[in-house]
Amino acid sequence: MNVKLSTKGRYAVMAMVDLATHSKGHPVALADIAERQEISLSYLEQLFAKLRRGGLVRSVRGPGGGYLLAHAIDQTRVSDIILAVDEPIRATRCAPGSPAGCRVNRSRCLTHDLWEELGNQIHLYLSSVTIADVVNRRILGTSQVIAHEEGAEPSADAPAAAAGG
């Protein structure tokens, strides 16, 4: 089963983490984020318009202008970013919460509840992760597992469970 997060959602999260990493209290130009993250500037402009409307970033005009995070990095959840760019996280073909299914006769398929709950779990997980967690590498991913297997020391912020077996 492949639950796909759209490009909009992924790029918005990448850009927000970049902003958090490079801002240091000063506005960051979208052109700089676009270059570092290899994202089209015009696409980033569209995403940041939505992020600004969603109250996640604020813009600073004029020379040296750009964008700042509207909240502390430990108060901005990944799910907030994804939802701000209008990207629902779903694993079913049906509309969320709809009693009607996606089959021709409007019934639900046998595995509907399974996929709906998977979508709920993904949303819960992304609601538990903040930009601070990503910036400080508190997310256990394969890069930490590979580094450990190759004999590299895990980062100080890596959870102890990363050592694994």
C-alpha positions as a Python dict, from the first residue, in 0.01 Angstrom:
ca = {
    (1, 'M'): (0, 0, 0),
    (2, 'N'): (140, 333, -102),
    (3, 'V'): (-8, 632, 77),
    (4, 'K'): (114, 925, -123),
    (5, 'L'): (175, 1272, 11),
    (6, 'S'): (152, 1521, -273),
    (7, 'T'): (440, 1728, -402),
    (8, 'K'): (272, 2037, -253),
    (9, 'G'): (280, 1890, 95),
    (10, 'R'): (635, 1757, 70),
    (11, 'Y'): (775, 2077, -77),
    (12, 'A'): (595, 2293, 179),
    (13, 'V'): (748, 2092, 464),
    (14, 'M'): (1094, 2101, 302),
    (15, 'A'): (1071, 2478, 257),
    (16, 'M'): (950, 2538, 614),
    (17, 'V'): (1234, 2329, 757),
    (18, 'D'): (1480, 2521, 537),
    (19, 'L'): (1330, 2849, 660),
    (20, 'A'): (1362, 2735, 1022),
    (21, 'T'): (1722, 2629, 965),
    (22, 'H'): (1839, 2946, 789),
    (23, 'S'): (1626, 3222, 940),
    (24, 'K'): (1802, 3283, 1274),
    (25, 'G'): (1557, 3572, 1332),
    (26, 'H'): (1615, 3731, 990),
    (27, 'P'): (1389, 3707, 685),
    (28, 'V'): (1486, 3448, 425),
    (29, 'A'): (1432, 3510, 54),
    (30, 'L'): (1229, 3249, -131),
    (31, 'A'): (1492, 3249, -406),
    (32, 'D'): (1746, 3119, -152),
    (33, 'I'): (1511, 2842, -35),
    (34, 'A'): (1431, 2754, -397),
    (35, 'E'): (1800, 2720, -479),
    (36, 'R'): (1891, 2515, -170),
    (37, 'Q'): (1592, 2282, -198),
    (38, 'E'): (1586, 2266, -580),
    (39, 'I'): (1222, 2380, -597),
    (40, 'S'): (1083, 2616, -861),
    (41, 'L'): (1061, 2973, -729),
    (42, 'S'): (716, 3028, -879),
    (43, 'Y'): (592, 2707, -714),
    (44, 'L'): (737, 2819, -378),
    (45, 'E'): (564, 3157, -415),
    (46, 'Q'): (229, 2977, -450),
    (47, 'L'): (299, 2758, -148),
    (48, 'F'): (413, 3049, 69),
    (49, 'A'): (100, 3247, -20),
    (50, 'K'): (-101, 2958, 128),
    (51, 'L'): (132, 2923, 427),
    (52, 'R'): (96, 3297, 495),
    (53, 'R'): (-286, 3277, 471),
    (54, 'G'): (-267, 2979, 707),
    (55, 'G'): (-78, 3190, 962),
    (56, 'L'): (240, 2980, 951),
    (57, 'V'): (474, 3239, 799),
    (58, 'R'): (486, 3615, 776),
    (59, 'S'): (639, 3820, 500),
    (60, 'V'): (880, 4111, 537),
    (61, 'R'): (887, 4358, 247),
    (62, 'G'): (1171, 4568, 119),
    (63, 'P'): (1547, 4522, 89),
    (64, 'G'): (1657, 4226, 295),
    (65, 'G'): (1296, 4107, 304),
    (66, 'G'): (1166, 3757, 278),
    (67, 'Y'): (980, 3523, 509),
    (68, 'L'): (990, 3441, 878),
    (69, 'L'): (816, 3166, 1070),
    (70, 'A'): (506, 3298, 1244),
    (71, 'H'): (555, 3065, 1543),
    (72, 'A'): (839, 2896, 1728),
    (73, 'I'): (967, 2580, 1559),
    (74, 'D'): (845, 2365, 1845),
    (75, 'Q'): (491, 2499, 1795),
    (76, 'T'): (460, 2433, 1421),
    (77, 'R'): (343, 2082, 1342),
    (78, 'V'): (410, 1910, 1011),
    (79, 'S'): (36, 1838, 977),
    (80, 'D'): (-37, 2213, 1003),
    (81, 'I'): (196, 2279, 709),
    (82, 'I'): (40, 2009, 493),
    (83, 'L'): (-315, 2121, 570),
    (84, 'A'): (-225, 2487, 503),
    (85, 'V'): (-137, 2401, 144),
    (86, 'D'): (-474, 2224, 106),
    (87, 'E'): (-344, 1873, 107),
    (88, 'P'): (-560, 1619, 288),
    (89, 'I'): (-374, 1307, 399),
    (90, 'R'): (-588, 1019, 282),
    (91, 'A'): (-540, 654, 208),
    (92, 'T'): (-891, 589, 72),
    (93, 'R'): (-1055, 698, -251),
    (94, 'C'): (-1366, 805, -58),
    (95, 'A'): (-1430, 1147, 90),
    (96, 'P'): (-1322, 1152, 456),
    (97, 'G'): (-1610, 1084, 695),
    (98, 'S'): (-1855, 1018, 413),
    (99, 'P'): (-2098, 730, 472),
    (100, 'A'): (-2100, 664, 97),
    (101, 'G'): (-1823, 454, -46),
    (102, 'C'): (-1630, 494, -368),
    (103, 'R'): (-1775, 188, -544),
    (104, 'V'): (-2021, 228, -831),
    (105, 'N'): (-2316, 135, -605),
    (106, 'R'): (-2187, 385, -340),
    (107, 'S'): (-2094, 102, -101),
    (108, 'R'): (-1761, 79, 75),
    (109, 'C'): (-1505, -180, -24),
    (110, 'L'): (-1415, -453, 224),
    (111, 'T'): (-1085, -285, 317),
    (112, 'H'): (-1225, 71, 350),
    (113, 'D'): (-1193, 86, 730),
    (114, 'L'): (-835, -42, 713),
    (115, 'W'): (-725, 233, 474),
    (116, 'E'): (-926, 501, 652),
    (117, 'E'): (-757, 413, 982),
    (118, 'L'): (-415, 418, 812),
    (119, 'G'): (-489, 773, 697),
    (120, 'N'): (-591, 862, 1055),
    (121, 'Q'): (-266, 718, 1193),
    (122, 'I'): (-57, 912, 942),
    (123, 'H'): (-237, 1232, 1040),
    (124, 'L'): (-183, 1157, 1412),
    (125, 'Y'): (186, 1094, 1352),
    (126, 'L'): (238, 1412, 1149),
    (127, 'S'): (46, 1604, 1418),
    (128, 'S'): (299, 1479, 1673),
    (129, 'V'): (602, 1598, 1474),
    (130, 'T'): (714, 1960, 1486),
    (131, 'I'): (959, 2151, 1271),
    (132, 'A'): (1190, 2142, 1573),
    (133, 'D'): (1184, 1761, 1565),
    (134, 'V'): (1293, 1762, 1200),
    (135, 'V'): (1553, 2040, 1239),
    (136, 'N'): (1704, 1870, 1544),
    (137, 'R'): (1698, 1530, 1373),
    (138, 'R'): (1472, 1370, 1629),
    (139, 'I'): (1303, 1164, 1359),
    (140, 'L'): (1432, 809, 1329),
    (141, 'G'): (1482, 741, 961),
    (142, 'T'): (1691, 509, 751),
    (143, 'S'): (1975, 763, 732),
    (144, 'Q'): (2037, 720, 1107),
    (145, 'V'): (2008, 342, 1082),
    (146, 'I'): (2255, 332, 790),
    (147, 'A'): (2498, 562, 974),
    (148, 'H'): (2480, 334, 1279),
    (149, 'E'): (2536, 20, 1070),
    (150, 'E'): (2840, 180, 909),
    (151, 'G'): (2990, 251, 1249),
    (152, 'A'): (2912, 622, 1264),
    (153, 'E'): (2794, 757, 1593),
    (154, 'P'): (2428, 857, 1598),
    (155, 'S'): (2367, 1228, 1659),
    (156, 'A'): (2330, 1341, 2019),
    (157, 'D'): (1962, 1410, 1953),
    (158, 'A'): (1894, 1064, 1809),
    (159, 'P'): (1672, 849, 2027),
    (160, 'A'): (1838, 563, 2212),
    (161, 'A'): (1612, 319, 2026),
    (162, 'A'): (1805, 398, 1709),
    (163, 'A'): (2076, 156, 1822),
    (164, 'G'): (1837, -133, 1754),
    (165, 'G'): (1951, -487, 1712),
}
